[in-house]
Amino acid sequence: MASARAMTSTRLLCLFNATVAGSIKTLARTGCRVCLTRNMSSSPPRLQGCMSAWIIDQYGSNGVLKYTEETTVPTISSATEVMIKVHAVSLNPLDVAMRGGYGAKLLKLRRDPLSVMDNDTEFPLILGRDLSGVVVDCGSGVTHFALGDEVWAAVPPWKQGSLAEYVTLTEYEVSHKPKVLSHIEAASIPYVANTSLSALVNGGGLCRDSSSNKRVLITGGSGGVGTFAIQLLKAWGAHVTVTCSQNAVGLVRGLGADEVLDYTAGDVVEQLEMMEKFDVVFDGVGGDTEEWAMGLLKPWSGAKYVTLVTPLLLNTDSMGLLDGTLNAGFSLQIKAIQNLLSSGIFYRWGFYAPDGPALDEVSKLVDAGKILPVVEAQFSFTQVPQAFQKLEKGHARGKTVVRVAEEDDRQTDELVQDSSTETVESVQETAKQS
């Protein structure tokens, strides 16, 4: 028993020394003056000081992004929290929207319910929802993670984001990273996985045991959410039809889509109307999609239309918290009642919902080879503005990833770059052969 304790103590000490050594090297490189101390009254040790991060101190376009080496390292503030050294982050359209102030009023209230009574600023804000990294500190009540664990997570939009060296989250928002993926690859999945699962399970009523032979239509299937949802639904046994542009047809076919329609070639609605009707429409495009999508669903059979493009946050931004929420709720209720009474179709909104245990299930699918990461572009931590510019161009073919722990992952990144190229080529070759 004493020997086992000694081995455990030695392992923790080695992990701590490696973490501090890596941090000191990083801090020496950045020139940030910091004191890294070990708190002898707590276990594991805690890091204190400042870190590098990309922040915004006002809402706007790409020019509001600022690099700083003076952001305070987040501390463990509850027994169930873990601190993660971030290795890689992927960007999502939500990050671009939040940079411009999307959802500012509601998210500020969620961060601090008392903020409705004052004018305290929410700045500085750190953007970024996805991350993959390593646990460097744990609260006293954490049971699922230990120092040195490789993890991935999606950060709730009301918390400080992942475009930083360190992030603190509750253990319920974190999951063990798939063993077969590098940090670069892993960072591309959590946000789109949590978004897809929330929409398809809670909104669409689908799951592993209820999706066999269900007909699902995904609009705009070549982006991050779409490429993940295709693979998830195929792993569950569903029949998947996807709309996308011509240059993404090979990609989505390679990911397993049964039917792929190029919306730039002819009338895609007319083509869809000639097909057998669907059990679920998963809409990631919005606009006038719902006007024609309802007619594609099976009437009076429990079919569901689920859209990720909702007016809730836009309404609260423009109308205020109370009026915006009431207006959005009224709109949802009216549409839901109309569609239910007219054709027995359920009208639902889908939302991004961070969920660590859900990522545990995704991790199993990834390790089993049923879900592949789709990384379209990589940028270094110094190139965050360029990464945002890439994302803003639209027409994504997977995810845009930012490497945060540049020195630690240099060798891995080279391998991942080759792997990502091989993955895209592999799915495209599969499409050609099918």
Beta strands, then each sheet from edge to edge (+ up, - down):
strand 1: 50-56
strand 2: 66-72
strand 3: 81-91
strand 4: 125-126
strand 5: 130-138
strand 6: 150-154
strand 7: 166-170
strand 8: 174-176
strand 9: 215-219
strand 10: 239-244
strand 11: 259-262
strand 12: 280-283
strand 13: 304-307
strand 14: 346-349
strand 15: 375-380
strand 16: 399-403
sheet 1: 2+ 1- 4+
sheet 2: 7+ 3- 5+ 6- 8+
sheet 3: 7+ 3- 16+ 15+
sheet 4: 11+ 10+ 9+ 12+ 13+ 14+
end
